[in-house]
Amino acid sequence: MSSLISRGSNVLSHNSRAYGFVKRVAVNSQVRWETKVSANGDAKPHEQGSADVTDPEAAAMLLLRKGVRKPEGEPPVVNDRQTVRLPVMSGVAQTTTSSRIKIPFETQTSTSVPPLSGQASGSTTVSVTPRLTDVEEAKLEQMRAAQWETRDILSGVMKRFSAPIRYAFAYGSGVYKQTGYGGASKPMIDIIFAVSHPDHWHALNISQNRSHYSFMGTLGSNAVTFVQERLGAGVYYNPFVEIDGVLIKYGVVSIDTLSSDLLNWDTLYLAGRMHKPTLTLRRDPLMRITKQVNLTHAVRTALLMLPKNFTNEELFRAIASLSFAGDFRMKIGGENPQKVHNIVEAQMPLFKSRYGSIIEGLPNLEYIGQDLLQQDMSPMARAAMVRKMPNNFYDHLVKQGRKSGVRLPPGLGAEAINTERLVAVENISGLATKAIESIVARPALTQSIKGLLSSGLTKSVAYMYSKNSKYRSASEQK
């Protein structure tokens, strides 16, 4: 599906308005295609639910990938893997290839579930996501309460910005506790502002908050925007900014850059950070959809790196480690080497809440115990899963496969045979890891170098020192 967006971009690049429309339609179509959109863990109860596609053209957009036009009055068949559920239209029947009927947790009873490929017929499977334990429920309630308190504080901080912010979220140890982070001082809170027009936004913000910027602010908004969009991962950070007694580091990114990274994994810089629990400060309908697609991509990628049977903790560690793979800071002492462990251990209830509906919705993944999962290891199921991966990840996976000696022909038409050959490789887990590393490495390096420009030398040194202190502290605890 992500290749659909890329292809639509090439065809309609001469018309930005048309491209914007196609991209949004395609995004909505993808979510209908996945048939499992649910609310984020930080959404309020009345905001939860699936997103619906009401535009009849949305389903037809899916056919662009294969270059097929939808016959009048017939449900579109995208390929041999998936039948799209059409929006409600007069005279058109809705179909789906889903093999499981979703029943609300409270009313679903224990039934005999067909075994996954290679699973003994007598094995016990759990047809729904197991409930959190009482201890986890209590911990999750405490985390939710802390979320609302933090959101109220940061909402006040955001009111100090006059420039329009379309979507915003906070992340990191300043928002969610991580194991091993003690001390009296509170960590700096990381915030991302997604804006429609970065140049205009920086012009307004420089006028209002010149002290937030390094010497780059003197050069004007055009220079700041150039550095933001041409270097690194498309994010411009202003660190060590204190507003109303709250120390923050805020990054500015184009809403289009953020959306593309979530769907295509262009750099995995922000998409990877959003694999972990995040706190939404300002909502956007399009971002709610693309966030869920990004989380589904993360689960599928983690499955390539895991064996047939694994625990929740192993799954969440694999997901949380994606954005750190290939990051040079993990090798030179610029990041806590225990960071993935610290995140997952302290935030397990949030991970379960965040990924529970996605795990339940994937047909190739089942619970076989309270915290034990089993995936379908059949070549057909795994090849179909790889074909649903982000375009950029698929391209890097193919490159890694060719480097290892796998014969993979070029072209979109070779996707089916390529995925079948890739999943047949014994070390597919290693290939997937190298593919992620090749995506993350360059943006992580250039984004850090860009910090010297966006933050200035003094703040950059202070930031690197704080990171190195965490590294040394973690090393001493081993």
DALINFEN-V447535 format. One record per residue. N is the residue number from 1. RES is the residue in one letter. PHI is phi as a letter, one per 30 degrees, with the letter a starting at -180 (* if undefined). OMEGA is omega in degrees with one decimal (999 if undefined). Layout:
N,RES,PHI,OMEGA  N,RES,PHI,OMEGA
This chain:
1,M,*,179.0  2,S,d,176.0  3,S,d,175.7  4,L,d,-179.0  5,I,d,179.6  6,S,d,-178.3  7,R,d,178.1  8,G,d,178.5  9,S,d,-180.0  10,N,d,-176.7  11,V,d,-171.8  12,L,c,-175.7  13,S,d,-178.9  14,H,d,-176.6  15,N,b,-174.7  16,S,d,180.0  17,R,d,179.4  18,A,d,179.4  19,Y,d,178.4  20,G,e,178.9  21,F,d,-179.2  22,V,d,-178.0  23,K,d,-178.7  24,R,d,177.4  25,V,d,-178.9  26,A,d,178.5  27,V,d,178.8  28,N,d,178.6  29,S,d,-179.5  30,Q,d,-179.3  31,V,d,174.9  32,R,d,179.8  33,W,d,179.2  34,E,d,177.0  35,T,h,178.1  36,K,a,179.5  37,V,d,175.1  38,S,b,-177.2  39,A,d,175.7  40,N,d,-178.1  41,G,d,-177.5  42,D,c,-179.8  43,A,d,175.4  44,K,d,-175.5  45,P,e,-177.1  46,H,d,179.3  47,E,c,-174.7  48,Q,d,179.3  49,G,k,-178.2  50,S,d,176.0  51,A,d,-178.2  52,D,c,174.9  53,V,c,-176.5  54,T,c,-179.7  55,D,d,-179.4  56,P,e,-178.3  57,E,d,-176.0  58,A,d,-179.3  59,A,d,-179.2  60,A,d,-179.8  61,M,d,179.4  62,L,d,-175.4  63,L,d,-179.9  64,L,e,-176.6  65,R,d,179.5  66,K,c,178.4  67,G,i,-178.6  68,V,c,177.8  69,R,c,-176.1  70,K,d,174.7  71,P,d,-178.9  72,E,d,174.9  73,G,i,-179.8  74,E,b,177.2  75,P,d,-176.2  76,P,d,173.3  77,V,c,-176.0  78,V,d,178.2  79,N,a,-177.0  80,D,d,-176.7  81,R,c,-167.8  82,Q,a,169.8  83,T,c,-173.8  84,V,d,172.4  85,R,d,-175.5  86,L,d,170.1  87,P,d,-179.1  88,V,d,179.7  89,M,b,-178.6  90,S,d,175.3  91,G,i,-178.8  92,V,c,179.5  93,A,d,177.9  94,Q,c,179.9  95,T,b,176.8  96,T,a,179.1  97,T,c,-179.1  98,S,e,-177.1  99,S,c,-178.9  100,R,b,176.5  101,I,c,-177.4  102,K,d,178.9  103,I,c,179.7  104,P,e,-173.9  105,F,e,-173.9  106,E,d,-174.6  107,T,c,-176.6  108,Q,d,-179.7  109,T,c,-179.5  110,S,d,-178.9  111,T,b,177.7  112,S,d,-177.9  113,V,c,178.5  114,P,e,-177.5  115,P,d,173.7  116,L,d,-178.8  117,S,e,178.1  118,G,i,-178.6  119,Q,c,179.6  120,A,d,-175.6  121,S,d,-178.9  122,G,d,-177.3  123,S,d,178.8  124,T,c,176.9  125,T,b,177.6  126,V,c,-170.7  127,S,d,177.1  128,V,b,177.6  129,T,d,179.3  130,P,e,177.6  131,R,d,172.9  132,L,d,175.0  133,T,d,179.9  134,D,e,179.2  135,V,d,179.6  136,E,d,177.4  137,E,d,179.5  138,A,d,179.6  139,K,d,179.4  140,L,d,178.0  141,E,d,177.5  142,Q,d,179.1  143,M,d,178.7  144,R,d,178.5  145,A,d,178.0  146,A,d,178.0  147,Q,e,-177.6  148,W,d,178.2  149,E,d,178.9  150,T,d,179.7  151,R,d,179.1  152,D,d,179.8  153,I,d,-176.8  154,L,d,174.9  155,S,d,175.6  156,G,d,177.6  157,V,d,-178.1  158,M,d,178.9  159,K,d,178.1  160,R,d,179.5  161,F,c,179.4  162,S,d,179.8  163,A,d,-175.0  164,P,d,178.4  165,I,c,-176.6  166,R,d,-179.0  167,Y,b,-178.7  168,A,b,174.5  169,F,b,176.9  170,A,c,-176.8  171,Y,a,173.5  172,G,j,-174.8  173,S,d,176.4  174,G,d,-179.2  175,V,c,-178.8  176,Y,c,-178.7  177,K,d,176.0  178,Q,b,178.8  179,T,e,177.0  180,G,i,179.0  181,Y,c,178.5  182,G,c,178.0  183,G,j,-177.2  184,A,d,-176.9  185,S,d,178.9  186,K,d,179.6  187,P,d,177.3  188,M,d,-178.1  189,I,c,179.0  190,D,c,179.9  191,I,b,174.6  192,I,c,173.7  193,F,c,174.2  194,A,c,-174.1  195,V,b,-178.1  196,S,d,-175.7  197,H,b,-175.9  198,P,e,-178.3  199,D,d,179.3  200,H,d,-178.4  201,W,d,-179.5  202,H,d,177.9  203,A,d,178.8  204,L,d,-175.5  205,N,d,176.6  206,I,d,178.6  207,S,d,-177.1  208,Q,d,-173.2  209,N,b,-177.9  210,R,d,-176.8  211,S,d,178.9  212,H,d,-172.7  213,Y,c,172.8  214,S,d,177.0  215,F,e,179.5  216,M,d,179.2  217,G,d,178.7  218,T,d,-178.9  219,L,d,176.2  220,G,j,-175.3  221,S,d,179.4  222,N,d,179.5  223,A,d,179.3  224,V,d,-179.3  225,T,d,177.6  226,F,d,179.2  227,V,d,-179.2  228,Q,d,-169.8  229,E,c,-177.0  230,R,c,-178.9  231,L,b,175.7  232,G,i,-172.7  233,A,c,176.9  234,G,i,-179.5  235,V,c,176.7  236,Y,c,-175.8  237,Y,c,167.7  238,N,c,-177.0  239,P,c,175.9  240,F,h,176.2  241,V,c,-179.6  242,E,c,179.7  243,I,b,179.8  244,D,h,177.5  245,G,i,-179.9  246,V,c,179.8  247,L,d,-176.8  248,I,b,167.2  249,K,b,-177.5  250,Y,c,178.9  251,G,c,179.9  252,V,c,-178.6  253,V,b,174.2  254,S,d,179.0  255,I,d,178.8  256,D,d,177.5  257,T,d,179.3  258,L,d,179.7  259,S,d,-179.2  260,S,d,179.3  261,D,d,179.0  262,L,d,-176.9  263,L,d,-171.2  264,N,c,-174.7  265,W,h,179.5  266,D,e,-179.3  267,T,b,-175.3  268,L,i,-177.0  269,Y,d,177.5  270,L,d,177.9  271,A,e,178.9  272,G,d,177.0  273,R,d,-179.5  274,M,d,170.0  275,H,d,177.2  276,K,d,178.0  277,P,e,177.3  278,T,b,-179.1  279,L,c,-179.0  280,T,d,179.7  281,L,c,174.8  282,R,b,-172.2  283,R,c,175.9  284,D,b,-175.9  285,P,e,-179.4  286,L,d,-178.4  287,M,d,178.4  288,R,d,179.7  289,I,d,-176.5  290,T,d,176.2  291,K,d,-178.8  292,Q,d,176.0  293,V,d,179.2  294,N,d,179.4  295,L,d,178.1  296,T,d,174.5  297,H,e,-177.1  298,A,d,179.3  299,V,d,-178.8  300,R,d,178.7  301,T,d,178.4  302,A,d,-179.8  303,L,d,177.3  304,L,d,-175.9  305,M,c,-174.5  306,L,c,176.8  307,P,d,-177.9  308,K,d,179.5  309,N,c,-179.2  310,F,a,-178.4  311,T,c,174.3  312,N,e,-177.4  313,E,d,178.5  314,E,d,177.9  315,L,d,-176.3  316,F,d,175.1  317,R,d,178.1  318,A,d,179.0  319,I,d,-177.1  320,A,d,-177.1  321,S,d,-174.2  322,L,e,-175.5  323,S,d,179.1  324,F,c,179.1  325,A,d,179.5  326,G,i,179.6  327,D,d,-175.3  328,F,d,-178.4  329,R,d,178.7  330,M,d,-176.1  331,K,c,-174.3  332,I,c,179.2  333,G,i,179.2  334,G,c,-179.6  335,E,a,179.2  336,N,d,-178.0  337,P,d,178.5  338,Q,c,-171.5  339,K,d,-178.6  340,V,d,178.3  341,H,d,-178.6  342,N,d,-178.9  343,I,d,-174.4  344,V,d,-177.3  345,E,d,-176.8  346,A,d,-172.5  347,Q,c,-176.9  348,M,e,179.0  349,P,d,178.4  350,L,d,177.5  351,F,d,179.6  352,K,d,179.0  353,S,d,-175.8  354,R,d,-173.0  355,Y,c,-175.7  356,G,e,-177.8  357,S,d,178.5  358,I,d,178.0  359,I,e,-180.0  360,E,d,-174.9  361,G,d,-179.0  362,L,d,-176.6  363,P,d,-177.9  364,N,c,-176.8  365,L,b,-178.0  366,E,b,169.4  367,Y,d,174.6  368,I,c,178.6  369,G,a,-176.9  370,Q,e,-179.9  371,D,b,-177.9  372,L,c,-178.6  373,L,c,176.4  374,Q,b,178.6  375,Q,c,177.4  376,D,d,-177.1  377,M,c,179.3  378,S,d,-179.2  379,P,e,-178.4  380,M,d,-178.7  381,A,d,-178.5  382,R,d,176.7  383,A,d,177.9  384,A,d,178.5  385,M,d,-179.6  386,V,d,179.6  387,R,d,177.8  388,K,c,179.8  389,M,d,176.2  390,P,d,-177.9  391,N,e,-175.8  392,N,d,177.1  393,F,d,179.2  394,Y,e,179.9  395,D,d,179.7  396,H,d,177.6  397,L,d,177.1  398,V,d,178.9  399,K,d,179.2  400,Q,d,177.6  401,G,d,179.1  402,R,d,178.0  403,K,d,-179.5  404,S,d,175.3  405,G,j,178.7  406,V,d,179.5  407,R,d,-177.4  408,L,b,-179.2  409,P,d,179.5  410,P,d,173.9  411,G,j,179.5  412,L,d,-179.0  413,G,d,-179.2  414,A,c,-175.2  415,E,e,-176.9  416,A,d,-178.6  417,I,d,179.2  418,N,d,-179.4  419,T,d,178.5  420,E,d,179.0  421,R,d,-179.5  422,L,d,-178.0  423,V,d,177.4  424,A,d,178.6  425,V,d,-177.1  426,E,d,-177.9  427,N,c,179.7  428,I,d,177.7  429,S,d,178.4  430,G,d,178.2  431,L,d,179.8  432,A,d,179.2  433,T,d,178.7  434,K,d,177.9  435,A,d,177.8  436,I,d,179.5  437,E,e,-179.0  438,S,d,177.0  439,I,d,-172.0  440,V,d,-166.8  441,A,e,-173.8  442,R,d,179.1  443,P,e,179.8  444,A,d,179.9  445,L,d,-177.1  446,T,d,177.4  447,Q,d,177.8  448,S,d,177.1  449,I,d,179.2  450,K,d,179.3  451,G,e,177.4  452,L,d,178.9  453,L,d,-174.5  454,S,d,-176.8  455,S,c,-173.5  456,G,i,-174.0  457,L,d,-175.7  458,T,d,-179.2  459,K,d,179.4  460,S,d,178.8  461,V,d,179.4  462,A,d,-179.5  463,Y,d,179.2  464,M,d,178.3  465,Y,d,179.5  466,S,d,178.0  467,K,d,-179.6  468,N,d,177.4  469,S,d,177.2  470,K,d,178.5  471,Y,d,-179.5  472,R,d,-180.0  473,S,d,179.5  474,A,d,179.8  475,S,d,180.0  476,E,d,-178.4  477,Q,d,-178.7  478,K,d,999
